[in-house]
Amino acid sequence: MTTLALVLGAVLAVACVVWVARPFLREPEPADDRLDELDDAGRERAALAEERDRALATLKELEFDHRTGTVSDEDYRALVGPLRRQAAHALRALELAGGGEEAARPGRRRLPRRRARV
């Protein structure tokens, strides 16, 4: 009789664990897995953001290579200027396209930064 009770208890325990774990074992069904379609302005902002990210990543890589000695001082000076201009141009274009806070509110004043208390 005790063996039967142990078997029934084990079966009940397994059934409870399966019942509780059931939501975690199923694949979630998304309502809609398509991305929102961007309008022309959104596509332009995305392209400008990609250009900005590429320029900044290339600049970071160039600076790393210069610090490690892979790129000479002469090559670094020749390459860093155009890369910085490209990054600045992409940042300005993104801001003008509405990707920045300042472009959204041109009349907004900047508040001075607070000094840290010592």
C-alpha positions in Angstrom: 0.0 0.0 0.0 2.8 2.4 0.8 4.4 1.7 -2.6 1.2 2.6 -4.3 1.0 5.8 -2.3 4.6 6.7 -3.2 4.0 6.1 -6.9 0.8 8.2 -6.8 2.6 11.0 -5.0 5.4 10.9 -7.5 3.0 11.0 -10.5 1.1 13.8 -8.9 4.3 15.8 -8.2 5.4 15.3 -11.8 2.0 16.4 -13.1 2.1 19.5 -11.0 5.6 20.4 -12.2 4.6 19.9 -15.8 1.4 22.0 -15.3 3.3 24.9 -13.7 6.2 24.7 -16.3 3.8 24.5 -19.3 3.8 28.2 -20.1 7.6 28.3 -20.1 7.9 25.2 -22.4 5.7 26.6 -25.2 7.0 28.9 -27.9 5.6 32.4 -27.6 3.2 33.4 -30.3 3.9 37.0 -31.3 0.9 39.1 -32.3 2.9 40.5 -35.2 6.6 40.0 -35.8 7.0 42.5 -38.6 8.9 45.7 -38.0 7.2 49.0 -38.3 7.7 50.5 -41.8 9.7 53.7 -41.7 8.6 56.7 -43.6 11.1 58.7 -45.7 12.2 60.9 -42.8 12.7 57.8 -40.6 14.8 56.1 -43.3 16.9 59.2 -43.7 17.5 59.4 -39.9 18.4 55.7 -39.9 20.9 56.1 -42.7 22.4 59.1 -41.0 22.7 57.3 -37.7 24.4 54.4 -39.5 26.8 56.8 -41.1 27.5 58.4 -37.8 28.1 55.0 -36.1 30.4 53.9 -38.9 32.5 57.1 -38.8 32.8 57.0 -35.0 33.7 53.3 -35.0 36.3 53.8 -37.7 37.7 56.8 -35.7 37.9 54.7 -32.6 39.6 51.9 -34.4 42.1 54.3 -35.9 42.9 55.8 -32.5 43.4 52.3 -31.0 45.7 51.3 -33.9 47.7 54.5 -33.4 48.1 53.9 -29.7 49.2 50.3 -30.2 51.7 51.3 -32.8 50.0 49.7 -35.8 49.5 53.1 -37.5 52.4 55.6 -37.7 52.1 59.2 -36.5 52.2 60.4 -40.1 49.4 58.1 -41.3 47.4 58.9 -38.2 47.6 62.7 -38.8 46.6 62.1 -42.5 43.6 60.0 -41.6 42.2 61.5 -38.4 41.2 64.8 -39.8 38.9 63.5 -42.6 37.4 61.0 -40.2 36.6 63.6 -37.6 35.0 65.8 -40.3 32.9 62.9 -41.6 31.7 62.1 -38.0 31.0 65.8 -37.3 29.1 66.1 -40.6 27.0 63.0 -39.8 26.2 64.3 -36.3 25.2 67.7 -37.7 23.1 66.1 -40.4 21.4 63.8 -38.0 20.6 66.7 -35.6 19.2 68.7 -38.5 17.1 65.8 -39.7 15.3 65.7 -36.3 17.4 63.0 -34.7 18.6 65.3 -31.9 17.0 67.0 -29.0 18.2 70.4 -30.1 16.7 70.1 -33.6 13.3 69.3 -32.1 13.4 72.5 -29.9 15.5 75.2 -31.5 14.5 77.9 -29.0 15.6 75.8 -26.0 18.3 77.3 -23.7 20.9 75.2 -22.2 21.3 75.4 -18.5 24.7 75.7 -17.0 26.1 72.6 -15.5 26.1 72.4 -11.7 29.5 72.2 -10.0 30.2 69.2 -7.9 30.2 69.9 -4.2 33.5 69.3 -2.4 
